[in-house]
Amino acid sequence: MPRILLLSRQPLATRPLHEWLDGTRDEIVLLTTPKAVAGAEDVLAEHFPMHRLVDSYHSWSAEQAAEEAARAYGVDLVASTSESDVLRAARLRARLGLPGQDVASATAYRDKLVMKQVAAAAGIGVPAFAPVDNPTDLLDFIDAEGFPVVVKPRLGAGAEGVSILRGPADVTAFLDREATSEVPYLPAQWMVEGFVTGEFFHVDGIMRDGRLVHAWPGQYTGGLAERIHDELHIGSVLLAPDDPRTAVLRDMARDVVSALPAAPHPLAFHLEAWIGPDGVPVLCEIASRAGGSLVGDQYAHAFGVHLAREGLRAQCGLPLTLTGQPAAPSVAVGFVLVPPGRGVFVPPAGPCPVPGTKMTLLREPGARCDGVEHVGDGAASFVVRAETAESVRKLLAEAMQWWHENTAWQ
């Protein structure tokens, strides 16, 4: 295996990079944070002796530290585990003259404005959209398109910073948040798009050189931005092979991956789209990394491949485990991530009695919670396996009813 600079802020205790990769002691130069290795110092010492710890991971100085480490150890590749690292990894490759996803490709998969410009030019369905570089841009778009509209950071992830503006009061509230926003209200930071009504889906898989290696769609329950705003659960059920939307969504994923600047080596991807009453898909966004929440686990149940692991191994020059498109998932599978409530958490006294259902508590009993903090935040997760997608939906609904009847927030 070549020597690799790996950018990761994921906790080693929950994302066992040393188990996912081969020869980490001699081949991986890890850039991470003290928080990510807390409780796993022995793993760091044994498996990642070549490492750099940075306190401010998203700072410009961290990128400088990454380049210094890459040059000091003579790395051959740069890999990353998070969407926030996609662009900085591409910049490092350009600086170091290394192969992999370049800046043009990384920008198209990260900057939602560029992404939609490229997709629209290729004839792919997208919402009406525009950059928001000043308040006038937002007001002009609303005048032209009407309410509701969605304002989002161009480089955002996980629906963070997304606002749905349904009337003038929401516009005022959005503009008033300028002083406290984590994303500066500056040119090239924000965009606006029309609100799309339809069912919400995701497509996940592996792509290589502008083509799909394998992919499969699932249907979300609810929208991601709405989850944060309204503190709702989020879930997904993989579509059945004979569901007509399966082919529609895989075709869209194929077209989007073909249209955007390609990366020469395999990468995981996560696409989100709506399908309206007319049956036509509309692109929400696509990322050149594995889906978050329980999407990776869902895919692993269905196809035996965890996309976060597979995507990272591919970036490190290791061969793919799954090299072609399966005809169907090995099992129908779905999940629900239940939001934390407000108060002291009193979970159900026993395991979930719904057949085929695995419940995992994500908060300790007695923990004090204050609602949903980010899109992946949860008090518990439920994963259901069954013979059909329809059975999965039914069992998930039963599990949710049991949860709400037996959980308290005091």
Stockholm file with secondary structure:
# STOCKHOLM 1.0

chainA/1-410         MPRILLLSRQPLATRPLHEWLDGTRDEIVLLTTPKAVAGAEDVLAEHFPMHRLVDSYHSWSAEQAAEEAARAYGVDLVASTSESDVLRAARLRARLGLPGQDVASATAYRDKLVMKQVAAAAGIGVPAFAPVDNPTDLLDFIDAEGFPVVVKPRLGAGAEGVSILRGPADVTAFLDREATSEVPYLPAQWMVEGFVTGEFFHVDGIMRDGRLVHAWPGQYTGGLAERIHDELHIGSVLLAPDDPRTAVLRDMARDVVSALPAAPHPLAFHLEAWIGPDGVPVLCEIASRAGGSLVGDQYAHAFGVHLAREGLRAQCGLPLTLTGQPAAPSVAVGFVLVPPGRGVFVPPAGPCPVPGTKMTLLREPGARCDGVEHVGDGAASFVVRAETAESVRKLLAEAMQWWHENTAWQ
#=GR chainA/1-410 SS CCCEEEECCSCTTTSCHHHHSSCHHHHEEEEECHHHHTTCHHHHHHHCSSEEECSSTTSHHHHHHHHHHHHHHTCSEEEESSGGGHHHHHHHHHHHTCCSSCHHHHHHHHCHHHHHHHHHHTTCCCCCEEEESSHHHHHHHHHHHCSCEEEEETTCCTTTTCEEECSHHHHHHHHHGGGGCSSCSSTTSEEEEECCCSEEEEEEEEEETTEEEEEEEEEEESCHHHHHHHTCCEEEEECCTTCHHHHHHHHHHHHHHHHSCCCSSCEEEEEEEEECTTCCEEEEEEESSCCCTTHHHHHHHHHSCCHHHHHHHHHTTCCCSCCSCCSSCSSEEEEEEECCCEEEEECCSSCCCSTTEEEEECSCTTCEEESCCSTTCCSEEEEEEESSHHHHHHHHHHHHHHHHHHCEEC
#=GC SS_cons         CCCEEEECCSCTTTSCHHHHSSCHHHHEEEEECHHHHTTCHHHHHHHCSSEEECSSTTSHHHHHHHHHHHHHHTCSEEEESSGGGHHHHHHHHHHHTCCSSCHHHHHHHHCHHHHHHHHHHTTCCCCCEEEESSHHHHHHHHHHHCSCEEEEETTCCTTTTCEEECSHHHHHHHHHGGGGCSSCSSTTSEEEEECCCSEEEEEEEEEETTEEEEEEEEEEESCHHHHHHHTCCEEEEECCTTCHHHHHHHHHHHHHHHHSCCCSSCEEEEEEEEECTTCCEEEEEEESSCCCTTHHHHHHHHHSCCHHHHHHHHHTTCCCSCCSCCSSCSSEEEEEEECCCEEEEECCSSCCCSTTEEEEECSCTTCEEESCCSTTCCSEEEEEEESSHHHHHHHHHHHHHHHHHHCEEC
//
